[in-house]
Amino acid sequence: MKTLFRAVICGVLCLAVSSCDKSISEFLDKAPGVDVTESTIFSSKVQLETFIAGTYRIGLHSIFTYNDANLIPTSRTYCINAPITDEAECEVTFMHPEQWNAGNVTSATTLVANEDYRYFIRWTAIRDCNIILERLKDVPNLDDTYKNQVIGEVKFIRALNYAEMLKRYGGVPIIDKRFQLTDNFQVKRNTIEDVVNFIVKDCDDAVAKLPATYTSNFRGRITKTAAQMLKSRTLLYAASPLFNTATPYMSLGEDNKLICYGNQDNSRWQLAADAAKAALDLAPAGNFSLITDKGVDKNYKYAWEQNDNAEIVLAEKTYPSRARTQFPWYGQQPVSIINAWGGVSVIHNFVRKYEKKDGTPQTWPGGTDLMQKYAELDPRFAQTVGYNGSYYDKDVPLLETFQGGRHAADCDGGAWLKKLLPDALSASSGAVPNGIVFRLAEAYLNYAEALNEAQGPVPAAYDAVNTIRQRSGMPKLPTGLTKEQFRDRVRNERDIELAFEDHRLYDIRRWKIAENDGVMQGPFYGLKITKITGSTDFKYEPYVFETRTFLPRMYLHPFLNTEVYKGYLVQNPGY
Amino acid sequence: MNAKNYYTLGLIVLLAVVFNQPVWAQEVSKDSVTKVNTLSRQSSLNRNADRAIAYGRQPAWKITGALATVSGTDLQKNFTTSLANTLYGRIPGLTVQQGGGEPGNDSPTLIGRGINTFGNGGRNLLIMVDGFESSYEQLVPDEIESVSLLKDASATAIYGLRGANGVLLVTTKRGSDSPLVVNFSTQQGFHTASNLPQFLGSYDYARLYNEGLANDGKAPRYTDADLDAYRTGSDPYFHPNVNWYDVVLKKTAPISNYNLNFRGGNSTVRYFVLLNAIKSNGLFQNVGNMDPESVNSKYARFNFRSNVDMNLTKRLSASLTLGGSVEDKANPAATTTGSVFTSLATLPPNAFPVYNPDGSFGGTSALSNPLANLLQTGSYASNGRTLQSTLKLTEQLDMITPGLTISAAVSFNNFFRSYSNKTKTYERASATKTATGDTLYSRFGQKTSLLGNEDNSDQWRNVIFQGFLNYDRTFGKHDVSALFMYNSDSYTNTNNTTTAVLSLPYKHLGVGGRVTYAYAKTYVGELSFGYMGSENFPKDRRYGFFPAASVGWIVSNEPFLKNSSSITYLKLRGSYGLAGNDQIGGNRFMFQQLYPYTAAYYLGTGNTQVFGLAEGAAANTQLSWENRKLPILGLS
């Protein structure tokens, strides 16, 4: 009887599961599909490379602004940061630089609308790096050289993202492992010192493990020199007055160390100088060098315009050729050339920083000799600014920014931005954005600045800054400058050389000069240019086109109040 | 939005029980008809009749869970094409929300005893036809024995992590051990709009418009001559007065049903066979006359059913359930009922005439012509097929102990729909009269020829296996029944080809059981459980255990109430149990860390694209179903 019973039970159950050839325990398992899971990613070098490519895309910051629907939230940051500073004016009122100009930076306005559109994706990038560091050992058949390279790459990307946060927020939470659901997400902010040390340590690791150079089909991947330049920039920021001080720009009380070191230590400048020197020393092995062979009036433009030229230590390469109706170009061109989003107008506050070709300051009293004044300027002026009468692109061989001219509409500054926009870009042809992350010229300027602060204007500091000046046909700095005079000259040189490469805002803040007249507050000047009948020259007159406001709290970005209200994050002072 | 505008006027002409033809015993024919009718009328009242419960039947007095039932006979009183729409107000606790009344587009939402679960996921009732998940809306009331809503955890615990939002059991009719009864019936009815707004005509519109302008201190828009023309209707082209509801809608639209069924059997074979045809038309006026450029809303369906029960040997019996339907739907292609009614309600009566003097459709750049939208924009026709098929074998195990049976069942169910969509656009014109009296036309829109595409739009299938051990025995005053069952189901929707993961089968696997004990038909206690797993959860958290307990006390069977004339039936019952809801929303397989995003990068001096991937939403390795703990007290 029992046997029969069992037989029947078995029979029923067999019928019930005969639909699948698998056992009951496997019935609910997911069928093989096309999903890429984490184990797929870490199953082979080829798969790993796809994730590394994705990590580059997410993790490399850019001087350009993008509208990357999938990865970066759509935002109003369609304008570069230069108009926040004394470099330019954004000609579209609703874009983020205008809010900075008005002092309207608060913890309620979204980060996305106020410059830091990568805030959220930056944490994604850091997570990606931590995942790779955690799982790399699981990928079979990797040789040590490649493993080291990958570790170096992701440590660099992690450090870069921290450096980007350091300069915006000061100390931020250090996350050096992948969070699981069970982890406590409410990590408190680390001090400036912790964050700097964390970045420096990652950079040191990366420098040790990365290759000096790659084959040409891998150009764009991170090298030793790039990692050393990141270290140099970070230590320069760390040594600068904003952080390297006993008393911060506004008090945070017991949390002061989140926004400054808590003491002033001049040896930090020496560390910065050493790191910059090391970057310069590493460059030849990576085949990086200043562009000096295109002619003194063309070297500079070649360096920012030509993709992957020898001076580019690292560029963000997210896109192929982009039409001018696409980002990043779309928001940067005058409305009179492409009926898009306004454009970036170069203002007189910036133009007046250019020295004359003989190294003396230019004067701008107003007059009828504008073209003459322009012609006397540092050759880099013509390679940076789209001024009245200059060549813009093949559709616009002659820019007209004089009153009534074809490109005068919305042009508060009297000139348009030419730098960043390659000649190849026109109505009919696109261009590959040259998303500079590190250009070797920066290392020379870092070195000159840091060395002067550490030791005074020693010959090595002169040499570094003169190298930059001479390759663009400018005379050497006069000898015998005091430390302060040399500081002013090297800062001016930095402003001219690295203009519109997203340095100025952070340089202003680390030097704590934002409140100086015409830097981020006070009157801002443009040129009113008028045609003179019967003459090829133009009348010009500086005029105040707006007055900007800077609040001391703007020395650092605010954290979003939605995050602060969760209770674990100390808000920066004043917000 | 216009659902309220329709209702079916139940002009039900029950032509006849045309004839009945007893095969075995002529002499009882009259009785059998009466008996069947009486039984079916009483079925919803009779406390001793078996009711459908989860995976079985129980007499009503024995049921301790919360459960409400309606018989198929009751459903026949609502004359509509969708079975779901016959459930209005029939089952306590069942909310039926209809979204529209257009034939073929009138499926309602069903909610069992309110909203029971949180979250963004589904809150759908689990709907079982004859014990298996299947299509039910296409069934006709004539083939329905009963529809029951299981509401509390004690009734649904056996459905494990699918029971939290209630279970609707649809039971189809089966044969009986009685002579053949042949039923032919037809129902004819018509739809009409229950209420349509009455708008003012052009004269009043213009007059009041002027008054409104005057109140704002502005010059009138319409001259006295205009007003006069509106009032007299002397100039229908340039001073039109159109009641768009009359132009677009019919007063009535027909609906008809024809049903033929056979029911009967003997001790060896019992059968119920049904054929049904139903047809319903929409209320759009004149539409459909210009085929193929337009079509009225039409819905037609043919149903068949063949339920056969056989005793194969003394102990072994088989039940075969076969049901199916073929439905044809046709609806206007480029406009929905909603947009038609919106334009009917918002168009001023004097905006433009239906047709211009040259025969073209009236319209302006901003306003299109609602009639032309129906007549000139093509048609959307679809054809859907359902199949329900189940085979169940039952072996009596009396040799082990009396009252024990074992069963195995397999069920295949399937749905398929294909469509043919033909669209075009038309030209409309705004006519104006010039000073010289010529008529000037400004034309908008473009007249195109029909563009067609045909494809399948929806298809799914499921395969279900079940095994049962049943025990049911009475010892004197003790009444014991027990059920232990096994279930595995696999549902595949192959319609979605854009995301491969959605085409993977949805599966459940589990066992369930129930033990019921009753004493003297007065005290009832029941324990039940479900142990079920779903493919959507991580391997170590896949299965859930859902127990429930309930008790009942039939007070009216106590000696002190036995002979009461005022209280003929009184039952108190209570239950407590756990039910689950695995419709948690979101992506499938959220426990897996996926890398679904492409994030290309460019490398090399030639800026060559490198394929890149990015991590998706963080995996939730603790993903689980919703639990619902449910205490219930009841009184019948």
Boltz contact constraints between the chains, C-beta under 6 A:
constraints:
  - contact:
      token1: [A, 5]
      token2: [B, 400]
      max_distance: 6.0
  - contact:
      token1: [A, 8]
      token2: [B, 406]
      max_distance: 6.0
  - contact:
      token1: [A, 12]
      token2: [B, 408]
      max_distance: 6.0
  - contact:
      token1: [A, 12]
      token2: [B, 467]
      max_distance: 6.0
  - contact:
      token1: [A, 15]
      token2: [B, 408]
      max_distance: 6.0
  - contact:
      token1: [A, 16]
      token2: [B, 465]
      max_distance: 6.0
  - contact:
      token1: [A, 16]
      token2: [B, 467]
      max_distance: 6.0
  - contact:
      token1: [A, 16]
      token2: [B, 486]
      max_distance: 6.0
  - contact:
      token1: [A, 19]
      token2: [B, 463]
      max_distance: 6.0
  - contact:
      token1: [A, 27]
      token2: [B, 509]
      max_distance: 6.0
  - contact:
      token1: [A, 28]
      token2: [B, 507]
      max_distance: 6.0
  - contact:
      token1: [A, 28]
      token2: [B, 509]
      max_distance: 6.0
  - contact:
      token1: [A, 28]
      token2: [B, 533]
      max_distance: 6.0
  - contact:
      token1: [A, 28]
      token2: [B, 535]
      max_distance: 6.0
  - contact:
      token1: [A, 28]
      token2: [B, 542]
      max_distance: 6.0
  - contact:
      token1: [A, 30]
      token2: [B, 589]
      max_distance: 6.0
  - contact:
      token1: [A, 31]
      token2: [B, 504]
      max_distance: 6.0
  - contact:
      token1: [A, 33]
      token2: [B, 500]
      max_distance: 6.0
  - contact:
      token1: [A, 33]
      token2: [B, 501]
      max_distance: 6.0
  - contact:
      token1: [A, 34]
      token2: [B, 500]
      max_distance: 6.0
  - contact:
      token1: [A, 35]
      token2: [B, 594]
      max_distance: 6.0
  - contact:
      token1: [A, 36]
      token2: [B, 595]
      max_distance: 6.0
  - contact:
      token1: [A, 37]
      token2: [B, 592]
      max_distance: 6.0
  - contact:
      token1: [A, 37]
      token2: [B, 594]
      max_distance: 6.0
  - contact:
      token1: [A, 38]
      token2: [B, 593]
      max_distance: 6.0
  - contact:
      token1: [A, 41]
      token2: [B, 595]
      max_distance: 6.0
  - contact:
      token1: [A, 50]
      token2: [B, 611]
      max_distance: 6.0
  - contact:
      token1: [A, 50]
      token2: [B, 612]
      max_distance: 6.0
  - contact:
      token1: [A, 50]
      token2: [B, 613]
      max_distance: 6.0
  - contact:
      token1: [A, 51]
      token2: [B, 613]
      max_distance: 6.0
  - contact:
      token1: [A, 53]
      token2: [B, 601]
      max_distance: 6.0
  - contact:
      token1: [A, 53]
      token2: [B, 610]
      max_distance: 6.0
  - contact:
      token1: [A, 53]
      token2: [B, 612]
      max_distance: 6.0
  - contact:
      token1: [A, 54]
      token2: [B, 599]
      max_distance: 6.0
  - contact:
      token1: [A, 54]
      token2: [B, 612]
      max_distance: 6.0
  - contact:
      token1: [A, 54]
      token2: [B, 613]
      max_distance: 6.0
  - contact:
      token1: [A, 54]
      token2: [B, 614]
      max_distance: 6.0
  - contact:
      token1: [A, 56]
      token2: [B, 601]
      max_distance: 6.0
  - contact:
      token1: [A, 57]
      token2: [B, 599]
      max_distance: 6.0
  - contact:
      token1: [A, 57]
      token2: [B, 601]
      max_distance: 6.0
  - contact:
      token1: [A, 57]
      token2: [B, 612]
      max_distance: 6.0
  - contact:
      token1: [A, 70]
      token2: [B, 597]
      max_distance: 6.0
  - contact:
      token1: [A, 216]
      token2: [B, 605]
      max_distance: 6.0
  - contact:
      token1: [A, 217]
      token2: [B, 604]
      max_distance: 6.0
  - contact:
      token1: [A, 218]
      token2: [B, 603]
      max_distance: 6.0
  - contact:
      token1: [A, 219]
      token2: [B, 604]
      max_distance: 6.0
  - contact:
      token1: [A, 219]
      token2: [B, 605]
      max_distance: 6.0
  - contact:
      token1: [A, 220]
      token2: [B, 603]
      max_distance: 6.0
  - contact:
      token1: [A, 308]
      token2: [B, 605]
      max_distance: 6.0
  - contact:
      token1: [A, 317]
      token2: [B, 602]
      max_distance: 6.0
  - contact:
      token1: [A, 320]
      token2: [B, 607]
      max_distance: 6.0
  - contact:
      token1: [A, 432]
      token2: [B, 607]
      max_distance: 6.0
